[in-house]
Amino acid sequence: MIEIRLRQSWINTFLNCPEQARQERYKLVEQKESSDLLRGNAVHAAIEFAGGSPSVVELEDLHQLAEDYVRTYSSEVEVWRHEYDKLLDTVMANLSVWYSELYILGATRAEDPLLPAASVEEPFQKSLGIRGNVNLILTGTADWVAEDGVIWDWKNPSRFYEPWEKKRWDIQSHAYCYALDKTEFKLCVLANGQLQIISINRPKEWRDAFVELCWSMVPTIMSDAETWPQNWSGWHCSPKWCPVWQAGKCRGEHLGENPW
Ligand code: SF4
């Protein structure tokens, strides 16, 4: 039996550009540590602490934890897209709005109540089935699974999302609902101290369709092709975001670091 493991985030990469996904899968390139990642990770670390704590935590403690996180890991950032102080301000503001609007109000919120976490940052792995001699396994980590079964995911982008786009096309909600056998997924978007919540339902039909999406990737993964299809159409195909381009491969080999 051949076991193929699909990490949820890698599925997104594959759908954006199979060739980038191939290079990352075989560790031919690596995503650079960026200030965007640091901003999100610092907020995640503080929320994880709050979710795992048996008693109510103070906002000051979360701010301190996040500030320590940023200070500790800032030396690992290779690509700074924000000034250090501005990044820290955004982390603090995002934690403040999460704390006052979600954590403190919790189950008393009229819309989108946040119940205490049954689990935080818990890794999962679940089979997507066995076909032929292949066992396809989905892996990932859910930010916060609440006591009422709602899956919450914290995002720290620079701007709000379009809800209708996420409801139609978001992959992560499919993956998590499938893996944890749940239906309700909420994207909690924290952007510059503002809060947006996008509620997404993934009933069985949607999860079944997702299983087929994953299996559609298997022939490519199992092929011994030296390259996989390139996809230039989208924001991801640029020296700013693609590690293959940054490594001077693919389009980067021909167009260099400043093509436009
Ligand atoms: S440069 Fe563009 S086409 Fe090439 S791997 Fe990166 S995203 Fe894909």
Residues whose N, C-alpha, C, O or C-beta is under 5 A from the ligand:
A	BS01	SF4	C17 E19 Q20 Q230 N231 W232 H236 C237 C242 V244 W245 C250 R251 G252
